[in-house]
């Protein structure tokens, strides 16, 4: 039974499947550099809101997610006399990089629940505050995980290269928001 404040309440449920499969081949001074990448995410989620009174309510949600990422790099040190080879080898074999000698084939797997709970209080018809907490995931973009070196600026000894073994960040977040909808929509949030 819904109380009179929840006559138009909604319950959202959904499924998500995302698959990103790539093979990128590069040729640097005749030496091949290959990256095979397979990233699969499957999730089910729900979200709902419930008003206890006209002014006070909660928003509750959760997402169960299964994530599998497989990354395989195939390359050899460049064996050539060109300046580009020295710069490339120095970058790829630098200890702050990904140590390709030890790990050329890496599998990342995780299964997690990401819950969230928010308390909402209506200050007026156009002002509302929201306080809540939840767990979330920050995934690195393809730009940051692509290990194929970008050699456009190698003469300046700068090679942009991503880390294919970079894993997502698992975060717990608490936030306080103020929302004003009198002149359009304005939201400001403090979070930790």
C-alpha positions in Angstrom: 0.0 0.0 0.0 1.3 3.4 -1.0 0.6 6.4 1.2 -0.8 9.6 -0.4 2.7 11.0 -1.0 3.6 8.0 -3.2 0.8 7.9 -5.7 3.2 8.6 -8.5 6.2 6.7 -7.1 8.3 4.7 -9.5 10.4 1.5 -9.3 13.1 1.1 -11.9 14.8 -2.1 -12.7 17.2 -2.9 -15.6 19.8 -5.1 -17.1 23.1 -4.0 -18.7 25.5 -5.9 -20.9 28.6 -4.2 -22.3 31.3 -5.8 -24.3 34.4 -4.1 -25.7 36.7 -6.4 -27.8 39.6 -5.0 -29.7 42.8 -6.0 -31.3 45.2 -3.1 -32.1 48.3 -3.7 -34.2 51.1 -1.3 -34.6 54.4 -1.4 -36.5 57.4 0.5 -35.1 60.4 0.5 -37.3 59.3 -2.9 -38.6 58.8 -4.4 -35.2 55.1 -5.5 -34.4 53.3 -4.4 -31.2 49.9 -6.0 -30.7 47.3 -5.5 -28.0 44.3 -7.9 -27.6 41.7 -6.5 -25.2 38.4 -8.1 -24.1 36.3 -6.2 -21.5 32.9 -7.6 -20.5 30.5 -6.1 -17.9 27.1 -7.6 -17.0 24.8 -5.9 -14.4 21.3 -5.9 -13.0 20.1 -2.9 -11.0 17.1 -1.3 -9.3 16.2 2.1 -8.0 13.2 3.4 -6.1 12.0 6.4 -4.2 9.6 6.5 -1.2 8.1 9.6 0.5 7.3 9.3 4.2 5.8 12.7 4.3 5.3 15.5 1.9 8.7 16.9 2.8 10.8 13.8 3.7 11.7 10.7 1.6 14.4 8.3 0.7 15.9 7.0 -2.6 17.2 3.4 -2.5 19.1 1.6 -5.2 21.6 -1.3 -5.8 23.5 -2.7 -8.7 25.0 -6.2 -8.9 27.9 -6.3 -11.4 30.1 -8.9 -12.9 33.2 -7.6 -14.6 35.9 -9.5 -16.6 38.8 -7.8 -18.4 41.5 -9.7 -20.3 44.5 -7.9 -21.7 47.3 -9.4 -23.7 50.3 -7.6 -25.1 52.7 -9.1 -27.6 55.9 -7.1 -28.4 59.7 -7.3 -28.4 62.2 -4.6 -27.5 62.9 -2.6 -30.7 66.1 -3.8 -32.2 67.1 -0.9 -34.4 69.6 2.0 -34.4 67.0 4.8 -34.9 66.5 7.4 -32.1 62.8 6.3 -31.9 63.9 2.8 -30.8 66.0 4.1 -27.9 63.1 6.4 -26.7 60.5 3.6 -27.1 62.6 1.0 -25.2 63.3 3.5 -22.4 59.6 4.2 -21.9 58.4 0.6 -22.2 61.1 -0.8 -19.9 61.0 2.0 -17.3 60.1 0.6 -13.8 57.2 3.1 -13.5 55.5 1.5 -16.5 53.8 -1.9 -16.4 56.8 -4.2 -16.4 55.9 -6.1 -19.5 58.7 -8.6 -18.9 56.6 -10.2 -16.0 53.0 -9.7 -17.1 52.0 -9.7 -20.7 48.7 -11.5 -20.1 46.5 -10.3 -17.3 43.0 -11.2 -16.3 40.9 -9.0 -14.0 37.7 -10.3 -12.5 35.2 -9.0 -10.0 31.7 -9.4 -8.7 30.3 -6.7 -6.5 27.1 -5.1 -5.2 26.9 -1.3 -5.4 24.2 -0.1 -3.0 23.1 3.5 -2.5 20.8 5.2 0.0 19.8 8.9 0.0 17.6 10.9 2.3 15.8 13.8 0.7 14.2 16.8 2.5 12.1 19.4 0.6 12.8 22.9 2.0 10.2 24.6 -0.3 8.6 23.9 -3.7 11.9 24.7 -5.5 14.6 23.9 -2.9 15.7 20.5 -1.7 18.6 19.0 0.2 19.8 15.4 -0.2 22.2 13.4 2.0 23.4 9.9 1.2 26.0 7.3 0.8 26.8 4.6 -1.7 29.4 2.5 -3.3 30.5 3.2 -6.9 33.1 2.3 -9.5 35.3 4.6 -11.5 36.6 2.9 -14.7 39.6 4.2 -16.6 38.8 5.2 -20.1 40.3 3.4 -23.2 42.7 6.4 -23.6 44.3 5.5 -20.2 44.5 1.7 -20.9 45.7 1.6 -24.5 49.4 0.4 -24.4 50.1 1.2 -28.0 52.7 4.0 -27.8 51.8 7.3 -29.5 55.0 8.3 -31.1 54.0 11.7 -32.6 56.2 13.6 -30.1 59.1 11.1 -29.7 61.7 13.6 -30.8 60.8 15.6 -27.7 61.3 12.3 -25.8 57.6 12.2 -25.0 55.6 9.1 -25.7 52.1 8.8 -24.5 51.2 5.3 -23.6 48.4 3.8 -21.5 48.5 1.1 -18.8 46.4 -1.9 -19.9 46.6 -3.4 -16.4 45.0 -0.3 -14.8 42.0 -1.6 -12.7 38.9 0.3 -11.8 38.6 2.3 -8.5 36.1 0.9 -6.0 34.8 3.9 -4.0 32.6 4.6 -1.1 31.0 8.0 -1.4 29.1 10.2 1.1 27.5 13.4 -0.2 25.4 16.4 0.7 23.5 18.2 -2.1 21.5 21.3 -2.4 19.1 21.5 -5.4 17.2 24.6 -6.6 14.7 24.4 -9.4 13.2 27.9 -9.3 15.1 29.3 -12.4 16.0 26.2 -14.4 18.0 23.7 -12.4 20.9 24.3 -10.0 22.7 21.6 -8.0 25.7 21.9 -5.8 27.3 18.9 -4.0 29.9 18.3 -1.3 31.2 14.8 -1.2 33.8 12.6 0.4 
